[in-house]
Amino acid sequence: MDRSDYPPVASREAWRQARLALLTKEKAFTAARDRLNAERRSLPMVAVQEDYRFQGPQGEVRLLDLFDGRHQLLIYHYMFHRDRGEGCPGCSYVVDNMGNQAHLHARGTTLVMVSRAPLAELEVFKRRMGWTIPWYSSFDSRFNYDFHVTLDESVLPVEYNYRDKAELQRLGLDYHLEGEQPGLSVFVRDGEQVFHSYSTYGRGLDLLDGTSNYLDLTPFGRLEGWDGMPDLNGEGKFWVKLHDQYGQAPVAAHDCCVAQSTS
């Protein structure tokens, strides 16, 4: 790392004064975050009327079945690249950060992944990655289209992160105009009735990236070359790899699951 990437050196007292000033801002941010979380919890719900079907290890299942008897359901919309036979490095980075599910289960919440690819292809990659999180196929369903994580203008008008095609193009986000996209959707059930309460995309997925949150505490940050951070590979793009590819020959920077500030 170049010396210019390091913060300035100060005395312990000067550091303490700077740290206390930052702490005041951190406390204000925490209070604002708590208020935002409360607003998120109070969003109205939409009843899910469509009979979405998925393929899982035990065969065909309904959206209701994905709850596994619990009252809340988190679905991570995972981008799977069938042409490469593997998942998006950015989405894989998110999944690698998903912890022990017992803590969610104890609070009546289930977390699963859903991808628009045949289940057999997903399971091969799941074994390669060593993941245990439940993963379902929506390959024969409209589910991905309706939740704007598979974009095909011939099926539905383009919309990603609540932006239409014209706005995405104006912002230079052409990689969000077609194909598979990342996201997270939240559902709750009342008996047999399922409701959709929340979906987030783009930078909204930062909350799921434990590794990135750890890196945000460090002087070099995420090493992605934006917002004043050093750039690890000189590309100014999301550089993460599949976890079994570190130490191998460099791979090209990719736009899938882009985590830059413009998203």
DRENVEX-291385 format. One record per residue (C-alpha): residue number from 1; x negated, y negated, z. Coordinates in steps of 0.5 Angstrom, whole numbers, padded with zeros to 4 digits, always signed. Layout:
N
<rec><bator>NUM</bator><east>X</east><north>Y</north><up>Z</up></rec>
...
//
This chain:
263
<rec><bator>1</bator><east>+0000</east><north>+0000</north><up>+0000</up></rec>
<rec><bator>2</bator><east>-0003</east><north>-0007</north><up>-0002</up></rec>
<rec><bator>3</bator><east>-0005</east><north>-0011</north><up>+0004</up></rec>
<rec><bator>4</bator><east>+0000</east><north>-0017</north><up>+0001</up></rec>
<rec><bator>5</bator><east>+0006</east><north>-0012</north><up>+0003</up></rec>
<rec><bator>6</bator><east>+0005</east><north>-0012</north><up>+0010</up></rec>
<rec><bator>7</bator><east>+0008</east><north>-0017</north><up>+0015</up></rec>
<rec><bator>8</bator><east>+0004</east><north>-0023</north><up>+0018</up></rec>
<rec><bator>9</bator><east>+0000</east><north>-0021</north><up>+0024</up></rec>
<rec><bator>10</bator><east>+0002</east><north>-0025</north><up>+0031</up></rec>
<rec><bator>11</bator><east>+0001</east><north>-0025</north><up>+0038</up></rec>
<rec><bator>12</bator><east>+0005</east><north>-0021</north><up>+0043</up></rec>
<rec><bator>13</bator><east>+0009</east><north>-0027</north><up>+0045</up></rec>
<rec><bator>14</bator><east>+0010</east><north>-0030</north><up>+0038</up></rec>
<rec><bator>15</bator><east>+0013</east><north>-0023</north><up>+0036</up></rec>
<rec><bator>16</bator><east>+0017</east><north>-0023</north><up>+0042</up></rec>
<rec><bator>17</bator><east>+0020</east><north>-0029</north><up>+0041</up></rec>
<rec><bator>18</bator><east>+0021</east><north>-0027</north><up>+0033</up></rec>
<rec><bator>19</bator><east>+0024</east><north>-0021</north><up>+0036</up></rec>
<rec><bator>20</bator><east>+0029</east><north>-0024</north><up>+0041</up></rec>
<rec><bator>21</bator><east>+0032</east><north>-0029</north><up>+0035</up></rec>
<rec><bator>22</bator><east>+0033</east><north>-0023</north><up>+0031</up></rec>
<rec><bator>23</bator><east>+0036</east><north>-0019</north><up>+0036</up></rec>
<rec><bator>24</bator><east>+0041</east><north>-0025</north><up>+0037</up></rec>
<rec><bator>25</bator><east>+0043</east><north>-0024</north><up>+0029</up></rec>
<rec><bator>26</bator><east>+0043</east><north>-0016</north><up>+0030</up></rec>
<rec><bator>27</bator><east>+0048</east><north>-0017</north><up>+0036</up></rec>
<rec><bator>28</bator><east>+0053</east><north>-0021</north><up>+0031</up></rec>
<rec><bator>29</bator><east>+0052</east><north>-0016</north><up>+0026</up></rec>
<rec><bator>30</bator><east>+0054</east><north>-0011</north><up>+0030</up></rec>
<rec><bator>31</bator><east>+0060</east><north>-0015</north><up>+0033</up></rec>
<rec><bator>32</bator><east>+0062</east><north>-0016</north><up>+0025</up></rec>
<rec><bator>33</bator><east>+0061</east><north>-0009</north><up>+0024</up></rec>
<rec><bator>34</bator><east>+0066</east><north>-0007</north><up>+0029</up></rec>
<rec><bator>35</bator><east>+0071</east><north>-0012</north><up>+0027</up></rec>
<rec><bator>36</bator><east>+0070</east><north>-0009</north><up>+0020</up></rec>
<rec><bator>37</bator><east>+0071</east><north>-0002</north><up>+0022</up></rec>
<rec><bator>38</bator><east>+0077</east><north>-0004</north><up>+0026</up></rec>
<rec><bator>39</bator><east>+0080</east><north>-0007</north><up>+0019</up></rec>
<rec><bator>40</bator><east>+0078</east><north>-0001</north><up>+0015</up></rec>
<rec><bator>41</bator><east>+0082</east><north>+0004</north><up>+0020</up></rec>
<rec><bator>42</bator><east>+0088</east><north>+0000</north><up>+0020</up></rec>
<rec><bator>43</bator><east>+0089</east><north>+0000</north><up>+0012</up></rec>
<rec><bator>44</bator><east>+0095</east><north>+0002</north><up>+0010</up></rec>
<rec><bator>45</bator><east>+0096</east><north>+0010</north><up>+0007</up></rec>
<rec><bator>46</bator><east>+0098</east><north>+0012</north><up>+0000</up></rec>
<rec><bator>47</bator><east>+0102</east><north>+0019</north><up>+0000</up></rec>
<rec><bator>48</bator><east>+0099</east><north>+0024</north><up>-0005</up></rec>
<rec><bator>49</bator><east>+0104</east><north>+0027</north><up>-0009</up></rec>
<rec><bator>50</bator><east>+0100</east><north>+0030</north><up>-0014</up></rec>
<rec><bator>51</bator><east>+0099</east><north>+0038</north><up>-0013</up></rec>
<rec><bator>52</bator><east>+0091</east><north>+0038</north><up>-0014</up></rec>
<rec><bator>53</bator><east>+0088</east><north>+0045</north><up>-0014</up></rec>
<rec><bator>54</bator><east>+0081</east><north>+0046</north><up>-0013</up></rec>
<rec><bator>55</bator><east>+0076</east><north>+0053</north><up>-0014</up></rec>
<rec><bator>56</bator><east>+0073</east><north>+0055</north><up>-0008</up></rec>
<rec><bator>57</bator><east>+0069</east><north>+0061</north><up>-0005</up></rec>
<rec><bator>58</bator><east>+0076</east><north>+0064</north><up>-0003</up></rec>
<rec><bator>59</bator><east>+0079</east><north>+0062</north><up>-0010</up></rec>
<rec><bator>60</bator><east>+0084</east><north>+0057</north><up>-0011</up></rec>
<rec><bator>61</bator><east>+0086</east><north>+0052</north><up>-0006</up></rec>
<rec><bator>62</bator><east>+0090</east><north>+0046</north><up>-0005</up></rec>
<rec><bator>63</bator><east>+0088</east><north>+0039</north><up>-0002</up></rec>
<rec><bator>64</bator><east>+0091</east><north>+0041</north><up>+0004</up></rec>
<rec><bator>65</bator><east>+0087</east><north>+0047</north><up>+0005</up></rec>
<rec><bator>66</bator><east>+0081</east><north>+0043</north><up>+0005</up></rec>
<rec><bator>67</bator><east>+0083</east><north>+0040</north><up>+0011</up></rec>
<rec><bator>68</bator><east>+0081</east><north>+0047</north><up>+0014</up></rec>
<rec><bator>69</bator><east>+0087</east><north>+0046</north><up>+0019</up></rec>
<rec><bator>70</bator><east>+0084</east><north>+0039</north><up>+0022</up></rec>
<rec><bator>71</bator><east>+0088</east><north>+0032</north><up>+0021</up></rec>
<rec><bator>72</bator><east>+0082</east><north>+0028</north><up>+0017</up></rec>
<rec><bator>73</bator><east>+0078</east><north>+0030</north><up>+0011</up></rec>
<rec><bator>74</bator><east>+0072</east><north>+0027</north><up>+0008</up></rec>
<rec><bator>75</bator><east>+0071</east><north>+0028</north><up>+0001</up></rec>
<rec><bator>76</bator><east>+0064</east><north>+0027</north><up>-0002</up></rec>
<rec><bator>77</bator><east>+0065</east><north>+0026</north><up>-0010</up></rec>
<rec><bator>78</bator><east>+0058</east><north>+0029</north><up>-0012</up></rec>
<rec><bator>79</bator><east>+0055</east><north>+0028</north><up>-0019</up></rec>
<rec><bator>80</bator><east>+0053</east><north>+0035</north><up>-0022</up></rec>
<rec><bator>81</bator><east>+0049</east><north>+0034</north><up>-0028</up></rec>
<rec><bator>82</bator><east>+0051</east><north>+0041</north><up>-0032</up></rec>
<rec><bator>83</bator><east>+0047</east><north>+0039</north><up>-0038</up></rec>
<rec><bator>84</bator><east>+0041</east><north>+0040</north><up>-0033</up></rec>
<rec><bator>85</bator><east>+0044</east><north>+0045</north><up>-0028</up></rec>
<rec><bator>86</bator><east>+0043</east><north>+0041</north><up>-0022</up></rec>
<rec><bator>87</bator><east>+0045</east><north>+0035</north><up>-0018</up></rec>
<rec><bator>88</bator><east>+0044</east><north>+0028</north><up>-0018</up></rec>
<rec><bator>89</bator><east>+0038</east><north>+0026</north><up>-0014</up></rec>
<rec><bator>90</bator><east>+0041</east><north>+0021</north><up>-0011</up></rec>
<rec><bator>91</bator><east>+0047</east><north>+0025</north><up>-0009</up></rec>
<rec><bator>92</bator><east>+0043</east><north>+0030</north><up>-0006</up></rec>
<rec><bator>93</bator><east>+0039</east><north>+0025</north><up>-0002</up></rec>
<rec><bator>94</bator><east>+0046</east><north>+0024</north><up>+0001</up></rec>
<rec><bator>95</bator><east>+0048</east><north>+0031</north><up>+0002</up></rec>
<rec><bator>96</bator><east>+0041</east><north>+0032</north><up>+0005</up></rec>
<rec><bator>97</bator><east>+0043</east><north>+0027</north><up>+0011</up></rec>
<rec><bator>98</bator><east>+0049</east><north>+0031</north><up>+0013</up></rec>
<rec><bator>99</bator><east>+0048</east><north>+0033</north><up>+0020</up></rec>
<rec><bator>100</bator><east>+0051</east><north>+0039</north><up>+0024</up></rec>
<rec><bator>101</bator><east>+0059</east><north>+0039</north><up>+0022</up></rec>
<rec><bator>102</bator><east>+0061</east><north>+0041</north><up>+0030</up></rec>
<rec><bator>103</bator><east>+0061</east><north>+0034</north><up>+0032</up></rec>
<rec><bator>104</bator><east>+0066</east><north>+0032</north><up>+0026</up></rec>
<rec><bator>105</bator><east>+0070</east><north>+0038</north><up>+0027</up></rec>
<rec><bator>106</bator><east>+0070</east><north>+0037</north><up>+0035</up></rec>
<rec><bator>107</bator><east>+0074</east><north>+0030</north><up>+0033</up></rec>
<rec><bator>108</bator><east>+0079</east><north>+0034</north><up>+0028</up></rec>
<rec><bator>109</bator><east>+0075</east><north>+0032</north><up>+0022</up></rec>
<rec><bator>110</bator><east>+0073</east><north>+0036</north><up>+0016</up></rec>
<rec><bator>111</bator><east>+0067</east><north>+0034</north><up>+0011</up></rec>
<rec><bator>112</bator><east>+0067</east><north>+0037</north><up>+0004</up></rec>
<rec><bator>113</bator><east>+0064</east><north>+0036</north><up>-0003</up></rec>
<rec><bator>114</bator><east>+0068</east><north>+0036</north><up>-0009</up></rec>
<rec><bator>115</bator><east>+0065</east><north>+0036</north><up>-0016</up></rec>
<rec><bator>116</bator><east>+0067</east><north>+0037</north><up>-0023</up></rec>
<rec><bator>117</bator><east>+0064</east><north>+0043</north><up>-0025</up></rec>
<rec><bator>118</bator><east>+0065</east><north>+0050</north><up>-0025</up></rec>
<rec><bator>119</bator><east>+0064</east><north>+0053</north><up>-0018</up></rec>
<rec><bator>120</bator><east>+0059</east><north>+0058</north><up>-0021</up></rec>
<rec><bator>121</bator><east>+0054</east><north>+0053</north><up>-0023</up></rec>
<rec><bator>122</bator><east>+0055</east><north>+0049</north><up>-0016</up></rec>
<rec><bator>123</bator><east>+0054</east><north>+0055</north><up>-0012</up></rec>
<rec><bator>124</bator><east>+0047</east><north>+0057</north><up>-0016</up></rec>
<rec><bator>125</bator><east>+0045</east><north>+0050</north><up>-0014</up></rec>
<rec><bator>126</bator><east>+0047</east><north>+0050</north><up>-0007</up></rec>
<rec><bator>127</bator><east>+0043</east><north>+0056</north><up>-0006</up></rec>
<rec><bator>128</bator><east>+0037</east><north>+0053</north><up>-0009</up></rec>
<rec><bator>129</bator><east>+0038</east><north>+0047</north><up>-0004</up></rec>
<rec><bator>130</bator><east>+0040</east><north>+0051</north><up>+0002</up></rec>
<rec><bator>131</bator><east>+0046</east><north>+0047</north><up>+0004</up></rec>
<rec><bator>132</bator><east>+0052</east><north>+0050</north><up>+0008</up></rec>
<rec><bator>133</bator><east>+0057</east><north>+0044</north><up>+0007</up></rec>
<rec><bator>134</bator><east>+0063</east><north>+0047</north><up>+0004</up></rec>
<rec><bator>135</bator><east>+0063</east><north>+0045</north><up>-0004</up></rec>
<rec><bator>136</bator><east>+0069</east><north>+0046</north><up>-0008</up></rec>
<rec><bator>137</bator><east>+0070</east><north>+0045</north><up>-0016</up></rec>
<rec><bator>138</bator><east>+0075</east><north>+0040</north><up>-0019</up></rec>
<rec><bator>139</bator><east>+0073</east><north>+0042</north><up>-0026</up></rec>
<rec><bator>140</bator><east>+0081</east><north>+0044</north><up>-0028</up></rec>
<rec><bator>141</bator><east>+0084</east><north>+0038</north><up>-0024</up></rec>
<rec><bator>142</bator><east>+0085</east><north>+0031</north><up>-0026</up></rec>
<rec><bator>143</bator><east>+0082</east><north>+0030</north><up>-0019</up></rec>
<rec><bator>144</bator><east>+0076</east><north>+0026</north><up>-0021</up></rec>
<rec><bator>145</bator><east>+0079</east><north>+0022</north><up>-0026</up></rec>
<rec><bator>146</bator><east>+0084</east><north>+0020</north><up>-0021</up></rec>
<rec><bator>147</bator><east>+0079</east><north>+0018</north><up>-0016</up></rec>
<rec><bator>148</bator><east>+0075</east><north>+0014</north><up>-0021</up></rec>
<rec><bator>149</bator><east>+0069</east><north>+0019</north><up>-0020</up></rec>
<rec><bator>150</bator><east>+0069</east><north>+0022</north><up>-0027</up></rec>
<rec><bator>151</bator><east>+0070</east><north>+0016</north><up>-0032</up></rec>
<rec><bator>152</bator><east>+0073</east><north>+0018</north><up>-0039</up></rec>
<rec><bator>153</bator><east>+0076</east><north>+0012</north><up>-0043</up></rec>
<rec><bator>154</bator><east>+0080</east><north>+0017</north><up>-0047</up></rec>
<rec><bator>155</bator><east>+0083</east><north>+0020</north><up>-0040</up></rec>
<rec><bator>156</bator><east>+0084</east><north>+0013</north><up>-0036</up></rec>
<rec><bator>157</bator><east>+0082</east><north>+0006</north><up>-0037</up></rec>
<rec><bator>158</bator><east>+0075</east><north>+0005</north><up>-0034</up></rec>
<rec><bator>159</bator><east>+0074</east><north>+0003</north><up>-0027</up></rec>
<rec><bator>160</bator><east>+0069</east><north>+0004</north><up>-0022</up></rec>
<rec><bator>161</bator><east>+0068</east><north>+0001</north><up>-0015</up></rec>
<rec><bator>162</bator><east>+0074</east><north>-0003</north><up>-0016</up></rec>
<rec><bator>163</bator><east>+0071</east><north>-0006</north><up>-0022</up></rec>
<rec><bator>164</bator><east>+0074</east><north>-0005</north><up>-0029</up></rec>
<rec><bator>165</bator><east>+0070</east><north>-0004</north><up>-0036</up></rec>
<rec><bator>166</bator><east>+0069</east><north>-0012</north><up>-0037</up></rec>
<rec><bator>167</bator><east>+0067</east><north>-0013</north><up>-0030</up></rec>
<rec><bator>168</bator><east>+0062</east><north>-0008</north><up>-0030</up></rec>
<rec><bator>169</bator><east>+0059</east><north>-0010</north><up>-0037</up></rec>
<rec><bator>170</bator><east>+0059</east><north>-0017</north><up>-0035</up></rec>
<rec><bator>171</bator><east>+0055</east><north>-0015</north><up>-0029</up></rec>
<rec><bator>172</bator><east>+0050</east><north>-0010</north><up>-0033</up></rec>
<rec><bator>173</bator><east>+0052</east><north>-0004</north><up>-0030</up></rec>
<rec><bator>174</bator><east>+0053</east><north>+0000</north><up>-0036</up></rec>
<rec><bator>175</bator><east>+0051</east><north>+0006</north><up>-0032</up></rec>
<rec><bator>176</bator><east>+0058</east><north>+0006</north><up>-0029</up></rec>
<rec><bator>177</bator><east>+0062</east><north>+0006</north><up>-0035</up></rec>
<rec><bator>178</bator><east>+0062</east><north>+0014</north><up>-0037</up></rec>
<rec><bator>179</bator><east>+0061</east><north>+0020</north><up>-0034</up></rec>
<rec><bator>180</bator><east>+0060</east><north>+0023</north><up>-0027</up></rec>
<rec><bator>181</bator><east>+0060</east><north>+0018</north><up>-0021</up></rec>
<rec><bator>182</bator><east>+0058</east><north>+0018</north><up>-0014</up></rec>
<rec><bator>183</bator><east>+0064</east><north>+0016</north><up>-0008</up></rec>
<rec><bator>184</bator><east>+0067</east><north>+0018</north><up>-0002</up></rec>
<rec><bator>185</bator><east>+0074</east><north>+0019</north><up>-0001</up></rec>
<rec><bator>186</bator><east>+0078</east><north>+0019</north><up>+0006</up></rec>
<rec><bator>187</bator><east>+0085</east><north>+0023</north><up>+0007</up></rec>
<rec><bator>188</bator><east>+0089</east><north>+0024</north><up>+0013</up></rec>
<rec><bator>189</bator><east>+0095</east><north>+0029</north><up>+0014</up></rec>
<rec><bator>190</bator><east>+0101</east><north>+0029</north><up>+0018</up></rec>
<rec><bator>191</bator><east>+0104</east><north>+0036</north><up>+0018</up></rec>
<rec><bator>192</bator><east>+0104</east><north>+0038</north><up>+0010</up></rec>
<rec><bator>193</bator><east>+0104</east><north>+0031</north><up>+0008</up></rec>
<rec><bator>194</bator><east>+0097</east><north>+0029</north><up>+0005</up></rec>
<rec><bator>195</bator><east>+0095</east><north>+0021</north><up>+0005</up></rec>
<rec><bator>196</bator><east>+0090</east><north>+0017</north><up>+0002</up></rec>
<rec><bator>197</bator><east>+0087</east><north>+0012</north><up>+0007</up></rec>
<rec><bator>198</bator><east>+0080</east><north>+0010</north><up>+0004</up></rec>
<rec><bator>199</bator><east>+0075</east><north>+0011</north><up>-0002</up></rec>
<rec><bator>200</bator><east>+0068</east><north>+0007</north><up>-0003</up></rec>
<rec><bator>201</bator><east>+0063</east><north>+0007</north><up>-0008</up></rec>
<rec><bator>202</bator><east>+0056</east><north>+0004</north><up>-0010</up></rec>
<rec><bator>203</bator><east>+0053</east><north>+0001</north><up>-0004</up></rec>
<rec><bator>204</bator><east>+0059</east><north>+0003</north><up>+0001</up></rec>
<rec><bator>205</bator><east>+0055</east><north>+0010</north><up>+0001</up></rec>
<rec><bator>206</bator><east>+0049</east><north>+0007</north><up>+0004</up></rec>
<rec><bator>207</bator><east>+0053</east><north>+0009</north><up>+0011</up></rec>
<rec><bator>208</bator><east>+0052</east><north>+0016</north><up>+0009</up></rec>
<rec><bator>209</bator><east>+0044</east><north>+0015</north><up>+0008</up></rec>
<rec><bator>210</bator><east>+0041</east><north>+0017</north><up>+0015</up></rec>
<rec><bator>211</bator><east>+0034</east><north>+0017</north><up>+0012</up></rec>
<rec><bator>212</bator><east>+0035</east><north>+0010</north><up>+0008</up></rec>
<rec><bator>213</bator><east>+0038</east><north>+0007</north><up>+0015</up></rec>
<rec><bator>214</bator><east>+0031</east><north>+0010</north><up>+0018</up></rec>
<rec><bator>215</bator><east>+0027</east><north>+0006</north><up>+0013</up></rec>
<rec><bator>216</bator><east>+0031</east><north>+0000</north><up>+0014</up></rec>
<rec><bator>217</bator><east>+0028</east><north>-0001</north><up>+0021</up></rec>
<rec><bator>218</bator><east>+0021</east><north>-0001</north><up>+0018</up></rec>
<rec><bator>219</bator><east>+0016</east><north>-0006</north><up>+0015</up></rec>
<rec><bator>220</bator><east>+0016</east><north>-0003</north><up>+0008</up></rec>
<rec><bator>221</bator><east>+0024</east><north>-0001</north><up>+0008</up></rec>
<rec><bator>222</bator><east>+0026</east><north>+0004</north><up>+0002</up></rec>
<rec><bator>223</bator><east>+0020</east><north>+0002</north><up>-0002</up></rec>
<rec><bator>224</bator><east>+0025</east><north>+0001</north><up>-0008</up></rec>
<rec><bator>225</bator><east>+0023</east><north>-0006</north><up>-0010</up></rec>
<rec><bator>226</bator><east>+0029</east><north>-0010</north><up>-0009</up></rec>
<rec><bator>227</bator><east>+0030</east><north>-0015</north><up>-0004</up></rec>
<rec><bator>228</bator><east>+0023</east><north>-0016</north><up>-0002</up></rec>
<rec><bator>229</bator><east>+0021</east><north>-0009</north><up>-0001</up></rec>
<rec><bator>230</bator><east>+0015</east><north>-0006</north><up>-0004</up></rec>
<rec><bator>231</bator><east>+0016</east><north>-0002</north><up>-0010</up></rec>
<rec><bator>232</bator><east>+0014</east><north>+0005</north><up>-0010</up></rec>
<rec><bator>233</bator><east>+0013</east><north>+0007</north><up>-0017</up></rec>
<rec><bator>234</bator><east>+0013</east><north>+0000</north><up>-0021</up></rec>
<rec><bator>235</bator><east>+0020</east><north>+0002</north><up>-0024</up></rec>
<rec><bator>236</bator><east>+0024</east><north>-0002</north><up>-0019</up></rec>
<rec><bator>237</bator><east>+0029</east><north>+0003</north><up>-0019</up></rec>
<rec><bator>238</bator><east>+0032</east><north>+0009</north><up>-0014</up></rec>
<rec><bator>239</bator><east>+0026</east><north>+0013</north><up>-0014</up></rec>
<rec><bator>240</bator><east>+0028</east><north>+0019</north><up>-0009</up></rec>
<rec><bator>241</bator><east>+0027</east><north>+0026</north><up>-0012</up></rec>
<rec><bator>242</bator><east>+0031</east><north>+0033</north><up>-0010</up></rec>
<rec><bator>243</bator><east>+0028</east><north>+0035</north><up>-0004</up></rec>
<rec><bator>244</bator><east>+0024</east><north>+0041</north><up>-0007</up></rec>
<rec><bator>245</bator><east>+0021</east><north>+0037</north><up>-0012</up></rec>
<rec><bator>246</bator><east>+0016</east><north>+0032</north><up>-0008</up></rec>
<rec><bator>247</bator><east>+0009</east><north>+0034</north><up>-0009</up></rec>
<rec><bator>248</bator><east>+0010</east><north>+0036</north><up>-0016</up></rec>
<rec><bator>249</bator><east>+0009</east><north>+0032</north><up>-0022</up></rec>
<rec><bator>250</bator><east>+0012</east><north>+0025</north><up>-0022</up></rec>
<rec><bator>251</bator><east>+0020</east><north>+0025</north><up>-0025</up></rec>
<rec><bator>252</bator><east>+0023</east><north>+0019</north><up>-0029</up></rec>
<rec><bator>253</bator><east>+0027</east><north>+0014</north><up>-0025</up></rec>
<rec><bator>254</bator><east>+0034</east><north>+0015</north><up>-0025</up></rec>
<rec><bator>255</bator><east>+0040</east><north>+0011</north><up>-0025</up></rec>
<rec><bator>256</bator><east>+0045</east><north>+0016</north><up>-0022</up></rec>
<rec><bator>257</bator><east>+0047</east><north>+0014</north><up>-0015</up></rec>
<rec><bator>258</bator><east>+0044</east><north>+0007</north><up>-0016</up></rec>
<rec><bator>259</bator><east>+0043</east><north>+0004</north><up>-0009</up></rec>
<rec><bator>260</bator><east>+0041</east><north>-0003</north><up>-0012</up></rec>
<rec><bator>261</bator><east>+0044</east><north>-0009</north><up>-0009</up></rec>
<rec><bator>262</bator><east>+0048</east><north>-0011</north><up>-0015</up></rec>
<rec><bator>263</bator><east>+0052</east><north>-0004</north><up>-0014</up></rec>
//
